[in-house]
């Protein structure tokens, strides 16, 4: 599966759970713009929810620095949660 299909499959999964999900989204942060693979949004009991999902269809494991980078994007954008999905898994410490 190529990366674009992977993102669409992930977005469709969140849609099946009742969330809104958009792929290849550019979002505003406090310091800069960020490109995210899937932006998941919803309203739960009157509260807006925003999750950032990074989809890694890589052959190598996701490293710690990538996890830290996603955490910073979540912080800078004001998202409620950051999720990394990896087909190859994660390195130790990530």
For each residue, the residues with C-beta under 8 A, 3 or more apart:
1: 5 6 9 57
2: 5 6 57
3: 6 7 55 57
4: 7 8 23
5: 1 2 8 9
6: 1 2 3 9 10 55 57 87
7: 3 4 10 11 23 24 37 38 55
8: 4 5 11 12 23
9: 1 5 6 12 13
10: 6 7 13 14 21 37 38 53 55 85
11: 7 8 14 15 21 22 23 38 40
12: 8 9 15 16 21
13: 9 10 16 17
14: 10 11 17 19 21 38 40 53
15: 11 12 18 19 20 21
16: 12 13
17: 13 14
18: 15 42
19: 14 15 40 41 42 51
20: 15 40 41 42
21: 10 11 12 14 15 38 39 40 41
22: 11 25 38 39
23: 4 7 8 11 37 38
24: 7 35 37
25: 22 35 36 38 39
26: 33 34 35 36
27: 33 34 36 39 52 77
28: 33 34 77
29: 32 33 34 73 76 77 78
30: 76 77 78
31: 76
32: 29 76
33: 26 27 28 29
34: 26 27 28 29 52 73 76 77
35: 24 25 26
36: 25 26 27 39 52 53 54 73
37: 7 10 23 24 53 54 55
38: 7 10 11 14 21 22 23 25 52 53 54 55
39: 21 22 25 27 36 50 51 52 53
40: 11 14 19 20 21 49 50 51 52 53
41: 19 20 21 48 49 50 51
42: 18 19 20 48 49
43: 46 47 48 49
44: 47 49
45:
46: 43
47: 43 44
48: 41 42 43
49: 40 41 42 43 44 80
50: 39 40 41 77 78 79 80
51: 19 39 40 41 79 80 81 82 83
52: 27 34 36 38 39 40 70 73 74 77 79 81 82 83
53: 10 14 36 37 38 39 40 82 83 84 85
54: 36 37 38 70 82 83 84 85
55: 3 6 7 10 37 38 85
56: 62 66 84 85 86 87 88
57: 1 2 3 6 87
58: 61 62 86 87 88
59: 88
60: 88
61: 58 86 88 89 90 91 94
62: 56 58 66 67 84 86 88 89 90 91 94
63: 66 67 90 91 94
64: 67 68 91 93 94
65: 68 69
66: 56 62 63 69 70 84 94
67: 62 63 64 70 71 84 90 94
68: 64 65 71 72
69: 65 66 72 73
70: 52 54 66 67 73 74 82 84
71: 67 68 74 75 82
72: 68 69 75 76
73: 29 34 36 52 69 70 76 77 79 82
74: 52 70 71 77 79 81 82
75: 71 72 78
76: 29 30 31 32 34 72 73
77: 27 28 29 30 34 50 52 73 74
78: 29 30 50 75
79: 50 51 52 73 74 82
80: 49 50 51
81: 51 52 74
82: 51 52 53 54 70 71 73 74 79
83: 51 52 53 54
84: 53 54 56 62 66 67 70 90
85: 10 53 54 55 56
86: 56 58 61 62 89 90
87: 6 56 57 58
88: 56 58 59 60 61 62
89: 61 62 86
90: 61 62 63 67 84 86 94
91: 61 62 63 64 94
92:
93: 64
94: 61 62 63 64 66 67 90 91
